Protein backbone atom coordinates (compact mmCIF):
# COMPACT_ATOMS: atom_id res chain seq x y z
CA UNK A 1 0.00 0.00 0.00
CA UNK A 2 1.41 3.37 -0.93
CA UNK A 3 1.15 6.56 1.05
CA UNK A 4 -1.87 7.83 -0.89
CA UNK A 5 -3.81 4.67 -0.11
CA UNK A 6 -2.87 5.04 3.53
CA UNK A 7 -4.03 8.67 3.56
CA UNK A 8 -7.47 7.84 2.19
CA UNK A 9 -8.08 4.39 3.72
CA UNK A 10 -11.56 4.15 5.21
CA UNK A 11 -11.49 3.41 8.92
CA UNK A 12 -13.83 0.66 10.13
CA UNK A 13 -14.89 -0.73 13.50
CA UNK A 14 -15.87 1.05 16.65
CA UNK A 15 -14.24 4.34 15.60
CA UNK A 16 -16.66 4.62 12.68
CA UNK A 17 -19.79 3.98 14.80
CA UNK A 18 -22.07 6.80 15.91
CA UNK A 19 -21.50 8.23 19.35
CA UNK A 20 -24.22 6.91 21.70
CA UNK A 21 -24.64 10.46 23.00
CA UNK A 22 -25.16 11.79 19.51
CA UNK A 23 -28.74 13.05 18.99
CA UNK A 24 -28.95 11.20 15.70
CA UNK A 25 -27.99 7.90 17.37
CA UNK A 26 -30.67 8.47 20.00
CA UNK A 27 -33.39 9.02 17.42
CA UNK A 28 -35.50 5.93 16.86
CA UNK A 29 -35.83 6.49 13.15
CA UNK A 30 -39.63 6.24 13.48
CA UNK A 31 -40.08 9.80 14.66
CA UNK A 32 -41.37 12.60 12.54
CA UNK A 33 -39.33 14.97 10.39
CA UNK A 34 -39.24 17.64 13.09
CA UNK A 35 -37.34 15.33 15.46
CA UNK A 36 -34.76 14.59 12.78
CA UNK A 37 -34.35 18.28 11.93
CA UNK A 38 -33.88 19.06 15.61
CA UNK A 39 -31.29 16.30 15.98
CA UNK A 40 -29.40 17.36 12.87
CA UNK A 41 -29.41 20.98 13.94
CA UNK A 42 -28.06 20.08 17.36
CA UNK A 43 -25.33 17.96 15.79
CA UNK A 44 -24.33 20.73 13.37
CA UNK A 45 -24.09 23.20 16.25
CA UNK A 46 -21.86 20.79 18.17
CA UNK A 47 -19.58 20.31 15.13
CA UNK A 48 -19.40 24.08 14.67
CA UNK A 49 -18.49 24.51 18.36
CA UNK A 50 -15.82 21.81 18.02
CA UNK A 51 -14.33 23.58 15.01
CA UNK A 52 -14.19 26.89 16.85
CA UNK A 53 -12.56 25.17 19.79
CA UNK A 54 -10.00 23.59 17.45
CA UNK A 55 -9.21 26.96 15.84
CA UNK A 56 -8.79 28.58 19.22
CA UNK A 57 -6.51 25.76 20.34
CA UNK A 58 -4.37 26.07 17.19
CA UNK A 59 -4.11 29.83 17.68
CA UNK A 60 -3.01 29.22 21.26
CA UNK A 61 -0.45 26.62 20.16
CA UNK A 62 0.79 28.86 17.38
CA UNK A 63 1.40 31.64 19.82
CA UNK A 64 3.69 29.40 21.78
CA UNK A 65 5.75 28.25 18.76
CA UNK A 66 7.67 31.45 18.43
CA UNK A 67 8.74 31.52 22.06
CA UNK A 68 9.15 27.80 22.81
CA UNK A 69 12.56 26.51 23.80
CA UNK A 70 11.77 23.16 22.17
CA UNK A 71 14.85 22.08 20.12
CA UNK A 72 12.77 21.60 16.97
CA UNK A 73 11.31 25.11 17.19
CA UNK A 74 14.75 26.56 17.82
CA UNK A 75 16.06 24.69 14.77
CA UNK A 76 13.18 25.88 12.57
CA UNK A 77 13.65 29.48 13.66
CA UNK A 78 17.38 29.24 12.95
CA UNK A 79 16.83 27.68 9.53
CA UNK A 80 14.23 30.29 8.68
CA UNK A 81 16.75 33.04 9.33
CA UNK A 82 19.31 31.60 6.89
CA UNK A 83 19.53 32.92 3.33
CA UNK A 84 19.21 30.50 0.41
CA UNK A 85 22.18 29.59 -1.77
CA UNK A 86 22.65 31.53 -4.98
CA UNK A 87 22.83 29.69 -8.31
CA UNK A 88 26.61 29.98 -8.33
CA UNK A 89 26.84 28.62 -4.78
CA UNK A 90 24.59 25.67 -5.69
CA UNK A 91 26.81 24.86 -8.69
CA UNK A 92 29.92 25.05 -6.52
CA UNK A 93 28.34 22.82 -3.88
CA UNK A 94 27.38 20.24 -6.53
CA UNK A 95 30.96 20.32 -7.87
CA UNK A 96 32.41 19.73 -4.41
CA UNK A 97 30.03 16.82 -3.81
CA UNK A 98 30.98 15.25 -7.14
CA UNK A 99 34.68 15.65 -6.39
CA UNK A 100 34.22 14.08 -2.97
CA UNK A 101 32.38 11.10 -4.44
CA UNK A 102 35.15 10.62 -7.02
CA UNK A 103 37.80 10.60 -4.29
CA UNK A 104 35.83 8.07 -2.25
CA UNK A 105 35.36 5.87 -5.32
CA UNK A 106 39.08 6.00 -6.11
CA UNK A 107 40.00 5.08 -2.55
CA UNK A 108 37.53 2.18 -2.36
CA UNK A 109 38.56 0.65 -5.68
CA UNK A 110 42.23 0.64 -4.70
CA UNK A 111 41.62 -2.02 -2.04
CA UNK A 112 40.54 -5.65 -2.21
CA UNK A 113 36.96 -5.11 -0.92
CA UNK A 114 36.44 -2.80 -3.90
CA UNK A 115 37.22 -5.68 -6.28
CA UNK A 116 34.76 -7.90 -4.43
CA UNK A 117 32.06 -5.24 -4.74
CA UNK A 118 32.80 -4.82 -8.47
CA UNK A 119 32.40 -8.56 -9.01
CA UNK A 120 29.10 -8.55 -7.14
CA UNK A 121 27.97 -5.68 -9.34
CA UNK A 122 28.99 -7.58 -12.49
CA UNK A 123 27.03 -10.64 -11.35
CA UNK A 124 23.92 -8.52 -10.82
CA UNK A 125 24.23 -6.95 -14.26
CA UNK A 126 24.76 -10.29 -15.99
CA UNK A 127 21.87 -11.95 -14.16
CA UNK A 128 19.50 -9.08 -14.91
CA UNK A 129 19.01 -8.24 -11.24
CA UNK A 130 20.33 -4.73 -11.87
CA UNK A 131 20.29 -2.31 -14.78
CA UNK A 132 23.23 -0.15 -15.72
CA UNK A 133 21.22 3.01 -14.98
CA UNK A 134 20.90 1.92 -11.34
CA UNK A 135 24.64 1.32 -11.12
CA UNK A 136 26.05 4.43 -12.81
CA UNK A 137 25.05 8.04 -12.32
CA UNK A 138 24.00 10.17 -15.28
CA UNK A 139 22.95 7.27 -17.52
CA UNK A 140 19.72 7.65 -19.50
CA UNK A 141 17.52 4.60 -20.08
CA UNK A 142 16.05 5.92 -23.33
CA UNK A 143 18.52 4.24 -25.72
CA UNK A 144 18.76 0.47 -25.23
CA UNK A 145 21.69 0.13 -27.62
CA UNK A 146 23.68 2.79 -25.78
CA UNK A 147 22.85 1.13 -22.45
CA UNK A 148 24.17 -2.19 -23.69
CA UNK A 149 27.38 -0.59 -24.91
CA UNK A 150 27.90 1.10 -21.56
CA UNK A 151 27.19 -2.17 -19.74
CA UNK A 152 29.64 -4.09 -21.92
CA UNK A 153 32.29 -1.42 -21.39
CA UNK A 154 31.90 -1.52 -17.61
CA UNK A 155 32.03 -5.32 -17.53
CA UNK A 156 35.22 -5.26 -19.63
CA UNK A 157 36.81 -2.84 -17.15
CA UNK A 158 35.85 -5.16 -14.30
CA UNK A 159 37.59 -8.05 -16.10
CA UNK A 160 40.72 -5.91 -16.44
CA UNK A 161 40.52 -5.02 -12.76
CA UNK A 162 40.40 -8.70 -11.83
CA UNK A 163 43.48 -9.44 -13.95
CA UNK A 164 45.36 -6.65 -12.19
CA UNK A 165 44.13 -7.88 -8.83
CA UNK A 166 45.55 -11.35 -9.57
CA UNK A 167 48.95 -9.76 -10.15
CA UNK A 168 48.62 -7.77 -6.96
CA UNK A 169 47.70 -10.90 -4.99
CA UNK A 170 50.84 -12.66 -6.26
CA UNK A 171 52.93 -9.70 -5.11
CA UNK A 172 51.29 -9.79 -1.68
CA UNK A 173 52.26 -13.45 -1.35
CA UNK A 174 55.85 -12.64 -2.26
CA UNK A 175 55.92 -9.81 0.24
CA UNK A 176 54.49 -12.04 2.97
CA UNK A 177 57.31 -14.56 2.66
CA UNK A 178 60.04 -11.96 2.20
CA UNK A 179 62.11 -11.17 5.26
CA UNK A 180 65.38 -9.37 5.83
CA UNK A 181 65.49 -7.56 2.47
CA UNK A 182 64.26 -4.03 2.98
CA UNK A 183 65.05 -2.97 -0.57
CA UNK A 184 63.03 -5.82 -2.12
CA UNK A 185 60.16 -5.19 0.30
CA UNK A 186 60.05 -1.55 -0.76
CA UNK A 187 60.05 -2.54 -4.43
CA UNK A 188 57.14 -4.93 -3.96
CA UNK A 189 55.19 -2.38 -1.94
CA UNK A 190 55.65 0.24 -4.65
CA UNK A 191 54.54 -2.23 -7.33
CA UNK A 192 51.46 -3.15 -5.32
CA UNK A 193 50.65 0.54 -4.91
CA UNK A 194 51.02 1.13 -8.65
CA UNK A 195 48.68 -1.75 -9.51
CA UNK A 196 46.12 -0.50 -6.99
CA UNK A 197 46.12 2.92 -8.65
CA UNK A 198 45.78 1.31 -12.08
CA UNK A 199 42.69 -0.55 -10.90
CA UNK A 200 41.00 2.59 -9.59
CA UNK A 201 41.98 4.55 -12.72
CA UNK A 202 40.08 2.03 -14.87
CA UNK A 203 36.85 3.49 -13.49
CA UNK A 204 37.79 7.16 -13.44
CA UNK A 205 35.32 7.84 -16.28
CA UNK A 206 32.46 6.19 -14.40
CA UNK A 207 30.39 7.67 -11.59
CA UNK A 208 29.37 4.63 -9.59
CA UNK A 209 26.30 4.99 -7.42
CA UNK A 210 27.00 5.21 -3.71
CA UNK A 211 24.95 2.09 -2.99
CA UNK A 212 26.87 -1.02 -3.93
CA UNK A 213 30.52 -0.42 -4.76
CA UNK A 214 31.04 2.65 -2.60
CA UNK A 215 29.40 0.93 0.38
CA UNK A 216 32.43 -1.38 0.47
CA UNK A 217 34.31 1.48 2.10
CA UNK A 218 32.08 1.39 5.17
N, C-alpha and C positions, 0 to 999 in steps of 0.2 A: 504493500500500500504506500502510495507516495504522500507527500505532505498535503497536497490539495485534497486528497480523499480523506485524510485525517482531519482537516479543517472543517469539512462539510459532512462528516459521518453523523448519521442520526443517532442520538442517544436513546436507548430503550431501557425498560425496567422501571424501578420505583421512582427514579428521577423524572421520568416523563409523565407520571401519574398526576392527576389534579390534587391540589392541596385539599385535605378534608375540610379545612376552615374556609376554603374558597366559596363564595356565594353560589357560584355556578354548580360546584360539586354538591352543595346542600339542596339544590333545587331538585324536585322529584322528576321533572320532565313532563309531568301531567298537568302542571299548573297553567295558568293562562299567560297570555303574551305580556301582560303588565309585570308579572313576577320575573319573567326572563329579562325584560328591559331594566327592571330595578337591579337585578343581579349583575347584569352586564355593566350598567352604569357605575355600580359600586366597585366592580373589578377594575374598570378603566381608571377610576379616581385613585385606587390603590397603586396601580402601575405608574400613574403620573406622579404620585407622591414619592414612589420609590426612585423614579428617575431624577426628581429634584434632589432627593437625598443623596443620590450617587453623584450628581453634579457638584453639590456642596462639598461632599467628601473629597472629590478630585481637586476642587479649588483649594481646600484646606491642605491636601497633600502637596499640591503644586507650590503652595507658599512656603512649604518647608524644604523643598528641593534646593533652593538657592542658598539656604543657610545651613544645610545639614553637613555634618562632618563625616558622613558615610564615605568610605574610600571610593566607591563608584561615582558618587556625585562630585567628589573632589577631582577625580580623573576626568569626568565629562566636562567640568568647568575649565580645567586646564587645557584639554584638547580643543575646546571651543574658542579658546583665546589664541590658539596657534594659527598662523597664516598658512595658506596652502602653497604647495610647491609651484613654481613657475614652470613653463614648458621646458625651458633649458635645464632647470634643476631635475625635472622628471627624466629627461634624456640622459643626463649625467648619472643619475641614480641607476637607471636601467643598464648603463654601460658598466658601472662598477659591479652590479650584480652578475652580469654576464662574465666579466673578468674573474670574479671570485669563483663562479661555477667552473670555469675553464681550469683554474689553478687546482681546484679540488679534484676534478676529473683526471688531470695530469698526475697528481700525487697518488690517487687510488690505483690507476692503471700501471704504475711503476712497481707495484708489489704483487705478490702471488695471489692474494684474495681477489684482486682485480681481474686476473686471468680466469679464476673460477667463476666470477660473476659474468664475464663475457661469454664463457662457454654455456652457462645457464641461459643467457639471453639468446644465444644462437640456437639452442635446443627449442626454446619457445617459438622462435621465428620459423624454424623448420617444421615444427609440429602444428603450426597454425594457431597456437595458443596466444600469440601476440602478433600485432601488426607493426610494421616499421614506424608508422606515425605515432604509435604509443611508446616507442623506444627512443626516437630522435625528436628533438625540438625543431620547429620550423618546417616540418614536412607536410605538404598538402596531400590529401587523399583523393584528389580529383582525377589524377592521371595514373591509371593502373600500371602502364608500361614503365613510367618513371619510378613508381614505387618499387617495382620489381628490380629495376636497375640499381636503385639505392640499396635495397635489401641484399642483392648479390654482392655489391661492393663492400658492404659492411661485413658480410660473412667471410669474404676473401681476406679482409684485414684481420679478422679474428683468427683465421687459419695461419696467417703470417705471425701473429702474436704468439700463437701456440708453438710454432717452430722456434721462435726466439726464446721462448720460455724453456724449451727443452735444452737449448744451449746454456741458458743461465743455470738450470738445475745441475747440469754436468759440472759447471764451474763451482757451484756451491759444494758439490761432493768433493771436488779436488781441494777446495779450501778447507773443508772439514778435516781432511786427513793430512793436511800440510802443517808441520810444526817445525819451528826453529829456523825458518827462512823468511825473514821479514820482507825482503825485497820481492819474493815470489808471492807472498800474501798480498802485498800492496798491488801487484800487477793484476792478480785475480779479482781483487775488490774493485779496481778501476774498470776492468772488463765487465764485471757484473753490473756496475753502475751504468756503463755505456749501453748495455743491452736493455736495461730497465728503461732508460730514456728513449731508446728506439721503439720499444713497445708502446709507450704512452704517445710518442709522436705519430704513430700510425693512425691515431684517432683524433688528431688535432683539428681536422676539418669537420668533425662530427660534434654535435651538442647532445650528448646523452642525457636522457631524462634523469632527474634526481632519484626517482624510485628505480630500484634494480641495481645497476652497476655502481652508482655513486653511494648506495647504501652499504656497500662493502667496506666503506671507510669508517662506519660506525663502530 
